[in-house]
């Protein structure tokens, strides 16, 4: 049994931040568009979280945002104030992913993804959804194939880590010479509004282009530039 362990420690919540709950939104920084899945306000600055830079934020002055963006932030702060004292919404989660490339036969290969999720502090009250894509590569092929994708909703009722195992089988396709090889994974965790709160991927390109990879369905084939590859 071979274990390939990839540890991804994502951003911990700083209590002075005011977190904004949102789906992906286009901001305008000095007139230039920036796609962000999450934002946090810290004094006169805003932290914009993009898939490309994850988990590091782009930190910009609020004064550099468009007037519409500044009004959006102000409206969010007013809404939070009206709800009374609460813990910050949508904190980032810590996630650790291990891959077990296990038993193999002439017809299939077992692969298990073990995900360990922990809130950055205290009880995490949000309902979240974990989406997992397992990617394989056929022998002699230059393209990748989405072997499977799973979605699992859950909550973290305590501050203790939650460990979840996801088992997959890479099966030999009809007419293929061999079982496809395990080539990587993508794990996305989002809250009930669709905001991304954790992201892990291997190899690094899968994480960097998570938005493109996430759009593929089970059985889809794609090249190194994440362009669809039609079946012959």
KOLROMI-36075 format. One record per residue: x, y, z of N, C-alpha, C, O in turn. Coordinates in pm, whole numbers, padded with zeros to 5 digits, always signed. Layout:
! residues N
XYZXYZXYZXYZ ...
//
This chain:
! residues 232
+00085-00119+00000+00000+00000+00000+00089+00124+00000+00178+00134+00084 +00066+00217-00090+00145+00338-00100+00059+00458-00063-00051+00477-00115 +00112+00537+00029+00038+00658+00069+00110+00782+00016+00229+00802+00040 +00036+00864-00055+00088+00993-00099+00013+01098-00019-00108+01114-00036 +00083+01170+00065+00018+01264+00156+00044+01407+00112+00158+01449+00100 -00064+01480+00089-00054+01621+00054-00130+01700+00159-00250+01682+00176 -00061+01786+00230-00123+01864+00337-00148+02005+00288-00057+02072+00239 -00272+02050+00303-00307+02185+00264-00364+02255+00386-00472+02218+00431 -00295+02353+00439-00345+02430+00553-00392+02563+00501-00312+02644+00453 -00520+02585+00512-00578+02707+00458-00592+02813+00567-00560+02790+00683 -00639+02928+00525-00639+03047+00608-00718+03030+00738-00830+02980+00736 -00659+03071+00849-00730+03073+00977-00801+03207+00992-00756+03309+00939 -00911+03206+01065-00988+03329+01081-00922+03422+01180-00881+03378+01288 -00911+03549+01146-00867+03653+01238-00993+03726+01283-01069+03776+01201 -01014+03732+01412-01141+03780+01464-01173+03924+01427-01290+03962+01426 -01070+04006+01397-01100+04146+01365-01156+04160+01225-01201+04269+01188 -01153+04054+01147-01206+04061+01012-01358+04055+01015-01418+03985+01098 -01420+04128+00925-01564+04115+00903-01582+04038+00773-01553+04090+00665 -01629+03915+00784-01638+03829+00667-01766+03855+00590-01872+03875+00649 -01756+03854+00458-01871+03874+00373-01917+03742+00314-01836+03667+00260 -02044+03712+00324-02102+03591+00268-02146+03620+00124-02226+03711+00102 -02094+03545+00027-02129+03572-00111-02096+03455-00202-02018+03367-00166 -02154+03454-00319-02110+03367-00425-02006+03445-00506-01975+03559-00473 -01954+03384-00610-01851+03452-00688-01904+03585-00740-02016+03595-00790 -01821+03687-00727-01861+03822-00762-01746+03892-00832-01629+03868-00800 -01778+03980-00927-01677+04059-00995-01662+04194-00926-01756+04273-00918 -01540+04219-00874-01507+04346-00813-01427+04428-00914-01376+04375-01012 -01418+04558-00889-01340+04645-00977-01240+04724-00894-01275+04812-00816 -01112+04688-00913-01003+04750-00839-00928+04844-00932-00862+04799-01026 -00940+04973-00907-00882+05075-00995-00924+05052-01140-00846+05070-01234 -01050+05011-01156-01106+04992-01289-01084+04854-01348-01141+04822-01452 -01001+04770-01284-00973+04637-01337-01060+04533-01267-01071+04535-01144 -01125+04440-01344-01212+04340-01283-01134+04230-01210-01029+04186-01257 -01186+04188-01096-01127+04079-01017-01240+03987-00973-01335+04031-00907 -01230+03859-01010-01332+03761-00970-01294+03704-00834-01187+03645-00820 -01379+03719-00734-01351+03669-00599-01467+03584-00550-01583+03615-00576 -01434+03476-00479-01536+03388-00423-01569+03424-00278-01667+03374-00222 -01488+03510-00218-01506+03546-00078-01433+03677-00052-01338+03711-00122 -01478+03751+00048-01406+03873+00083-01410+03894+00234-01499+03843+00302 -01313+03970+00284-01309+04005+00426-01262+04148+00439-01167+04190+00373 -01329+04224+00525-01296+04365+00546-01211+04377+00672-01246+04322+00776 -01100+04448+00661-01011+04471+00775-00971+04618+00775-00877+04658+00706 -01044+04699+00851-01015+04842+00856-01046+04909+00723-01157+04901+00672 -00943+04975+00667-00963+05043+00539-00924+04957+00419-00911+05007+00307 -00906+04826+00444-00867+04735+00336-00970+04623+00322-01044+04592+00415 -00973+04563+00205-01057+04447+00181-00969+04336+00125-00883+04359+00039 -00991+04214+00174-00918+04097+00127-01008+04022+00029-01115+03974+00066 -00964+04011-00095-01041+03941-00199-00978+03805-00222-00859+03794-00251 -01060+03699-00210-01011+03563-00225-01050+03510-00363-01168+03492-00393 -00950+03486-00445-00972+03436-00580-00924+03292-00590-00836+03250-00514 -00980+03217-00685-00936+03079-00705-00790+03075-00747-00715+02986-00707 -00748+03172-00828-00611+03173-00878-00509+03192-00767-00402+03130-00770 -00538+03276-00669-00441+03308-00563-00463+03230-00435-00387+03246-00339 -00566+03145-00431-00602+03074-00308-00482+02998-00252-00408+02939-00331 -00457+02998-00116-00543+03060-00014-00504+03205+00019-00567+03265+00106 -00403+03261-00047-00362+03397-00017-00461+03497-00079-00503+03479-00193 -00498+03601-00005-00592+03700-00059-00520+03811-00135-00400+03832-00119 -00595+03881-00218-00547+04006-00275-00595+04117-00183-00716+04137-00166 -00501+04190-00124-00536+04295-00028-00533+04430-00099-00430+04470-00153 -00645+04498-00098-00655+04628-00165-00725+04727-00073-00799+04687+00017 -00700+04855-00096-00769+04958-00019-00913+04970-00068-00941+04963-00188 -01004+04987+00026-01145+05002-00010-01162+05122-00102-01248+05122-00190 -01080+05225-00080-01090+05346-00163-01055+05320-00309-01090+05400-00396 -00985+05209-00337-00949+05174-00474-01059+05096-00546-01048+05068-00665 -01164+05062-00473-01276+04989-00534-01372+05086-00600-01371+05206-00572 -01454+05033-00688-01556+05116-00752-01658+05159-00648-01669+05099-00541 -01733+05262-00679-01835+05311-00586-01940+05204-00560-01992+05194-00449 -01971+05123-00661-02068+05015-00643-02015+04910-00545-02090+04858-00462 -01885+04879-00554-01825+04782-00463-01824+04835-00320-01849+04761-00225 -01795+04963-00305-01793+05022-00172-01932+05021-00110-01947+04999+00010 -02033+05046-00192-02171+05040-00142-02208+04897-00104-02281+04875-00007 -02158+04799-00182-02184+04657-00154-02128+04619-00016-02194+04550+00062 -02005+04665+00012-01944+04636+00142-02021+04703+00254-02046+04642+00358 -02059+04828+00233-02132+04902+00335-02267+04836+00365-02309+04830+00480 -02333+04789+00261-02462+04721+00280-02443+04592+00359-02526+04558+00444 -02334+04520+00332-02306+04398+00407-02278+04424+00552-02322+04348+00639 -02204+04531+00582-02174+04567+00720-02301+04606+00795-02318+04570+00911 -02390+04680+00729-02516+04720+00792-02603+04599+00821-02669+04592+00925 -02603+04502+00728-02683+04381+00748-02631+04301+00866-02709+04249+00946 -02497+04291+00879-02438+04219+00991-02471+04286+01123-02499+04219+01222 -02467+04421+01124-02495+04495+01247-02639+04471+01292-02666+04465+01412 -02729+04457+01198-02870+04434+01231-02897+04297+01286-03002+04273+01345 -02802+04203+01265-02823+04066+01311-02774+04046+01454-02794+03939+01511 -02710+04147+01512-02657+04132+01646-02524+04062+01645-02472+04027+01539 -02467+04041+01764-02334+03982+01776-02336+03836+01733-02415+03756+01785 -02249+03802+01639-02238+03665+01591-02091+03635+01566-02009+03726+01556 -02059+03506+01555-01924+03470+01514-01910+03505+01367-02011+03511+01297 -01786+03530+01318-01769+03565+01177-01829+03458+01087-01817+03339+01115 -01893+03500+00980-01953+03402+00889-01848+03355+00790-01754+03427+00758 -01867+03233+00741-01783+03176+00636-01634+03177+00666-01556+03219+00581 -01591+03132+00784-01446+03123+00804-01387+03014+00716-01455+02918+00680 -01260+03028+00683-01193+02925+00607-01172+02801+00694-01161+02812+00816 -01167+02685+00633-01144+02561+00704-01005+02508+00675-00949+02535+00568 -00949+02433+00770-00824+02362+00747-00859+02225+00690-00949+02158+00740 -00788+02184+00584-00816+02055+00523-00688+01982+00491-00592+02040+00440 -00686+01854+00523-00572+01767+00496-00622+01650+00413-00721+01586+00449 -00555+01623+00302-00599+01516+00212-00487+01414+00196-00373+01450+00165 -00519+01286+00216-00425+01177+00192-00482+01085+00086-00603+01065+00080 -00396+01030+00003-00438+00941-00104-00377+00803-00084-00255+00789-00073 -00460+00702-00079-00416+00564-00067-00437+00493-00200-00551+00466-00238 -00328+00463-00271-00336+00385-00394-00323+00239-00352-00213+00193-00323 -00436+00168-00349-00440+00036-00288-00438-00081-00384-00361-00084-00480 -00526-00178-00357-00527-00304-00429-00553-00285-00578-00631-00199-00619 -00486-00367-00660-00500-00359-00804-00515-00498-00864-00447-00592-00824 -00604-00509-00962-00620-00632-01040-00603-00596-01188-00569-00483-01221 -00625-00692-01274-00618-00665-01418-00734-00580-01466-00730-00525-01576 -00840-00569-01384-00960-00499-01425-00984-00367-01352-01055-00281-01403 -00926-00350-01234-00951-00228-01158-00839-00197-01060-00757-00282-01028 -00840-00071-01015-00744-00021-00916-00820+00054-00808-00898+00144-00839 -00798+00019-00682-00864+00089-00572-00787+00214-00532-00664+00212-00522 -00861+00323-00510-00802+00448-00462-00893+00505-00354-01015+00514-00373 -00835+00542-00241-00912+00602-00132-00858+00740-00101-00738+00758-00082 -00948+00839-00097-00914+00974-00055-00962+00992+00089-01080+00978+00118 -00869+01023+00176-00905+01051+00316-00895+01200+00339-00787+01259+00326 -01006+01262+00374-01009+01406+00398-01028+01431+00547-01116+01372+00610 -00947+01517+00602-00956+01555+00742-00985+01704+00747-00902+01786+00707 -01104+01740+00795-01149+01880+00794-01163+01930+00937-01218+01861+01023 -01111+02051+00960-01119+02109+01094-01148+02258+01085-01085+02328+01005 -01244+02308+01165-01267+02453+01168-01149+02522+01234-01081+02460+01316 -01122+02648+01201-01006+02718+01255-01016+02748+01403-00917+02786+01465 -01134+02733+01461-01149+02758+01604-01294+02754+01644-01378+02818+01581 -01326+02678+01749-01463+02671+01797-01552+02588+01707-01505+02517+01618 -01681+02598+01732-01779+02523+01655-01810+02593+01524-01831+02714+01521 -01811+02519+01417-01845+02573+01286-01992+02542+01260-02029+02426+01246 -02075+02645+01254-02220+02624+01251-02278+02611+01111-02395+02579+01094 -02195+02635+01011-02247+02634+00875-02258+02492+00820-02177+02405+00852 -02359+02470+00738-02368+02347+00660-02278+02363+00538-02283+02467+00471 -02197+02264+00509-02104+02274+00397-02120+02153+00305-02173+02049+00344 -02073+02170+00183-02077+02062+00084-01935+02037+00033-01866+02130-00010 -01893+01912+00038-01762+01874-00014-01781+01809-00150-01856+01712-00164 -01711+01862-00250-01714+01806-00384-01577+01749-00417-01476+01818-00402 -01574+01623-00461-01448+01556-00491-01448+01506-00634-01543+01440-00677 -01343+01537-00706-01321+01483-00840-01195+01398-00838-01090+01444-00795 -01206+01275-00882-01089+01187-00895-01055+01178-01043-01142+01152-01127 -00928+01199-01075-00884+01205-01214-00786+01092-01243-00698+01062-01162 -00803+01030-01359-00713+00924-01402-00656+00953-01539-00694+01049-01606 -00563+00867-01580-00500+00883-01710-00480+00745-01772-00419+00657-01711 -00531+00727-01894-00519+00599-01960-00376+00577-02009-00306+00672-02043 -00335+00452-02013-00200+00418-02056-00175+00468-02198-00252+00440-02289 -00067+00543-02214-00030+00593-02346-00108+00715-02391-00082+00766-02500 -00201+00762-02312-00283+00877-02351-00221+01006-02299-00154+01007-02196 -00245+01116-02371-00196+01247-02327-00303+01324-02252-00274+01428-02193 -00426+01275-02254-00536+01346-02189-00570+01281-02055-00525+01170-02024 -00651+01353-01976-00700+01304-01847-00848+01266-01860-00916+01308-01953 -00895+01186-01764-01036+01149-01757-01087+01166-01615-01021+01125-01520 -01204+01228-01600-01268+01236-01468-01327+01099-01436-01430+01061-01492 -01262+01027-01348-01306+00892-01314-01437+00895-01237-01527+00814-01261 -01448+00987-01145-01570+00997-01063-01574+01133-00997-01471+01199-00981 -01692+01174-00958-01709+01294-00876-01819+01268-00775-01923+01211-00809 -01796+01310-00653-01891+01288-00544-01916+01420-00473-01828+01505-00467 -02037+01437-00420-02071+01552-00337-02126+01501-00205-02214+01416-00202 -02073+01554-00095-02111+01507+00038-02142+01627+00127-02051+01704+00160 -02269+01646+00168-02303+01755+00260-02278+01713+00406-02303+01598+00442 -02230+01806+00488-02205+01772+00627-02194+01900+00711-02188+02011+00658 -02191+01880+00843-02167+01989+00937-02051+01949+01028-02020+01830+01041 -01989+02048+01090-01885+02022+01190-01941+02064+01325-01927+02180+01364 -02005+01971+01398-02074+02008+01522-01982+02044+01636-02026+02107+01732 -01854+02006+01630-01759+02037+01736-01631+02092+01675-01618+02102+01553 -01537+02128+01762-01409+02178+01714-01315+02065+01675-01205+02090+01625 -01357+01940+01696-01273+01826+01662-01272+01804+01511-01372+01830+01444 -01159+01757+01457-01152+01730+01313-01252+01621+01272-01282+01531+01350 -01300+01630+01151-01389+01529+01095-01315+01460+00982-01272+01524+00886 -01302+01328+00992-01232+01250+00890-01333+01174+00804-01419+01104+00857 -01322+01190+00674-01412+01124+00580-01329+01049+00477-01235+01104+00420 -01364+00923+00453-01298+00842+00352-01388+00826+00231-01507+00796+00244 -01332+00846+00112-01406+00830-00013-01332+00725-00097-01216+00744-00134 -01401+00616-00127-01338+00506-00200-01380+00509-00347-01497+00532-00380 -01283+00484-00435-01306+00484-00578-01242+00359-00639-01151+00300-00582 -01293+00321-00756-01229+00216-00834-01207+00265-00976-01301+00306-01045 -01084+00261-01018-01050+00295-01155-01063+00167-01237-00983+00074-01218 -01160+00159-01326-01188+00037-01400-01136+00046-01544-01138+00152-01606 -01092-00066-01594-01046-00072-01732-01162-00059-01827-01261-00132-01817 -01151+00033-01920-01258+00055-02017-01259-00058-02119-01158-00124-02141 -01374-00079-02182-01386-00182-02284-01289-00154-02399-01290-00046-02458 -01208-00250-02430-01112-00236-02538-00980-00173-02498-00887-00167-02578 -00971-00126-02371-00847-00064-02325-00742-00169-02293-00774-00284-02262 -00615-00128-02302-00506-00221-02277-00481-00242-02127-00433-00348-02087 -00512-00142-02046-00482-00152-01903-00577-00063-01822-00650+00019-01877 -00573-00082-01692-00651+00003-01601-00590+00144-01602-00468+00157-01598 -00672+00249-01608-00617+00385-01604-00542+00410-01473-00578+00355-01369 -00440+00493-01479-00362+00525-01361-00423+00644-01286-00478+00735-01348 -00411+00641-01154-00452+00756-01074-00365+00875-01113-00242+00863-01120 -00428+00992-01138-00353+01108-01184-00371+01231-01096-00298+01329-01112 -00467+01229-01003-00484+01344-00916-00627+01361-00868-00712+01276-00893 -00652+01470-00798-00783+01496-00740-00805+01645-00724-00713+01725-00730 -00932+01679-00702-00971+01814-00663-01075+01802-00553-01173+01729-00568 -01055+01874-00443-01152+01877-00333-01191+02022-00309-01106+02106-00281 -01320+02051-00322-01374+02184-00295-01477+02173-00183-01562+02084-00185 -01471+02263-00088-01572+02270+00018-01635+02408+00011-01565+02509+00015 -01767+02413+00000-01839+02540-00007-01952+02541+00095-02001+02435+00135 -01992+02661+00137-02103+02670+00232-02235+02670+00156-02238+02653+00035 -02344+02689+00230-02475+02676+00167-02510+02792+00074-02613+02789+00007 -02424+02895+00069-02445+03003-00026-02362+02984-00153-02375+03059-00249 -02276+02881-00151-02189+02857-00266-02051+02918-00251-01968+02904-00340 -02024+02986-00138-01893+03046-00115-01791+02937-00084-01818+02847-00006 -01674+02947-00146-01567+02850-00126-01502+02873+00009-01460+02985+00039 -01492+02768+00092-01430+02780+00224-01309+02689+00241-01238+02698+00341 -01283+02602+00145-01163+02518+00148-01138+02465+00008-01231+02440-00068 -01010+02449-00024-00973+02402-00157-00844+02323-00147-00747+02368-00085 -00841+02205-00209-00720+02124-00215-00716+02055-00350-00820+02018-00405 -00597+02039-00404-00585+01974-00533-00445+01922-00556-00347+01978-00507 -00436+01814-00632-00307+01757-00671-00322+01696-00811-00417+01623-00838 -00226+01728-00899-00110+01815-00885-00150+01962-00873-00268+01996-00874 -00048+02049-00862-00073+02191-00837-00160+02255-00944-00238+02345-00915 -00148+02208-01069-00227+02266-01178-00376+02244-01157-00456+02328-01197 -00414+02133-01094-00556+02105-01069-00613+02206-00970-00728+02249-00983 -00534+02245-00872-00578+02344-00775-00580+02483-00837-00673+02560-00816 -00477+02515-00915-00467+02646-00976-00583+02673-01070-00636+02784-01073 -00624+02571-01147-00735+02586-01241-00858+02510-01193-00926+02443-01271 -00884+02521-01062-00996+02447-01002-01129+02481-01069-01214+02394-01086 -01147+02607-01106-01274+02647-01169-01299+02575-01299-01413+02537-01328 -01194+02555-01378-01210+02485-01506-01233+02336-01483-01321+02276-01545 -01152+02276-01393-01165+02132-01367-01300+02098-01306-01359+01995-01339 -01348+02184-01218-01473+02159-01148-01592+02153-01244-01696+02096-01210 -01579+02211-01361-01690+02214-01457-01709+02081-01529-01813+02059-01592 -01611+01991-01519-01622+01864-01589-01705+01764-01509-01708+01767-01386 -01772+01674-01583-01854+01570-01522-01782+01436-01528-01678+01422-01593 -01838+01339-01462-01782+01204-01463-01774+01152-01607-01871+01159-01683 -01656+01101-01643-01636+01046-01776-01581+01146-01876-01537+01107-01984 -01583+01275-01842-01530+01376-01933-01379+01363-01946-01310+01326-01851 -01329+01395-02065-01186+01391-02089-01138+01534-02119-01209+01613-02179 -01015+01564-02075-00962+01699-02096-00810+01693-02109-00747+01597-02065 -00753+01797-02172-00609+01801-02191-00542+01884-02082-00608+01925-01986 -00410+01908-02095-00336+01980-01993-00378+02126-01979-00349+02190-01878 -00445+02178-02081-00496+02315-02073-00641+02319-02027-00705+02424-02031 -00692+02204-01985-00829+02189-01936-00932+02217-02045-01040+02269-02020 -00894+02180-02167-00987+02186-02281-01048+02048-02303-00976+01948-02292 -01178+02039-02333-01242+01909-02352-01176+01831-02467-01137+01888-02569 -01165+01700-02448-01112+01611-02551-01225+01516-02593-01267+01433-02512 -01274+01527-02715-01385+01441-02759-01340+01295-02774-01224+01267-02802 -01435+01204-02754-01405+01063-02774-01395+01034-02922-01467+01092-03003 -01303+00944-02956-01283+00910-03097-01385+00802-03139-01385+00759-03255 
//
